[in-house]
Amino acid sequence: MAFGIAAEDVRLLAEIGFLGIGRGKAAEAAVIFASLCDLRPEAEAGHVGAALADLSLGRIDAAEARLRSAPQSEAVIAFRALVLGRMGERRKSDDLMADLKFMRAGQAVTDIARGAALTDL
């Protein structure tokens, strides 16, 4: 049985999850994002949010694996570049930055990816 969820409800759940991460409730947010991944596997919000929850919980390898297997959008690639940078995988991170440049990704997206270069490892 398929369960439909409106786009506005997906956005609301994603916002709640991102707020949860920001307030130190990454484990609870991970549950929300796992549900979003199940409900809308093609949407980036669930995958990006779940990866950020993993990152907040110190599960950097899980965050990278999740983003690697997600549908590849500009945002997913940008966050993967950030995670790879935090892992010390500068070359892989730089390769993804080059991909974003080739894709003519917007400034906000490239700023996310560029955050890897600004992070103390």
N, C-alpha and C positions, 0 to 999 in steps of 0.2 A: 504494500500500500504506500503510495507516494504521499509525502507530506509537503504541502505548498507553504511557502512563507513569502510575504510581500517584501519587495526591495527595501521599503522604508523600515520594516522590522529587522531586516538584515543589518542595515546601517545603525539602527538603535542598539542592537546586540553588540555589534563591533565597537561602537562608542563606549558602551558599558565595559566591554573587555579591555579596551585601551585605558580607560580610566582606572580600572582595577589594577592593571600593571603599574600605572603611575602612582598608585596608592599602596603599593607593596602587597597586592593580592594576586600575584602572578599565577599561583596554583589554581585559584578560583577562575581567573580569566582564561586559563588554559582549557578548562571545561567548556566555556562559552565558545572559544575558537575551534575546539575539536568538533563541537556541534555544527558550527558554521561550515567547516570543511565537509562534514557529512551531508549537510543540507544543500550546499552550493559549492561543490568541488571545483567548479570552473572559476569561481570568484576569488580574487586575490586577498580579500580582507581576512578570511579565516586562516589562510596559510601564513600571511605576514604576521597576524596577531599571535598565532600559535608559536611561530618562530621567536617573536619578541618575548613571549612568556617563557619559552625555553631558555632564551638568553638571560632573562632576569633570574631564572632559577639555577643558573650556572651550567646549563646543558648546551654548551656552544656547539658540540658536534651534532646534537639532535636538531638544533636550529638550522645549521647548514644543510643537513640531509633533508629536512622538511622543505626548505626553499629550493633545493636542487631538484626535488621531485614534483614541485608545484607547477602548475601551468605558468609559463614564462612570460610575464608582463614586465613592463618597465619597472614598476614598483618592486616586484619580486626580485628582479635582477639587481636593483639598487640595494635592497636590504641584504641580499646574498653577498654583494661586494663588501658591504659594511661588516658582515659576520666574518667573511674570509679575512678581512683586514685585522679584525680582532683576534683571529686565530694565528696571525702572523704569516698568512698566505698572501703576501703582497703581490706577487706576480699574478696569481689567479684573480685577485681583487682588481688589479690594474687592467687585466684582460677584460673583465666585465665592465669596467669604466669605459674602455675603448668601444665595447659593444653598445653601451648607452650613447656614447658620442655618435657612433655610426647611425643609431636609431633616431638621432636628433631628439633625445629625451629632454623634457622640460627642465628648467633650472631647479625646481623643488626636488625632482627625482635625483638629479645629479648631486645636489647638496647632501642628500641622504647617503648616497654611495661615497661621496667625498669625506663624510664623517669618519670613515675608517682611517683615513690618513691623519685625522686630528685626534684620534683616540690613543691614549697612553696604553701601551700593551704590557 
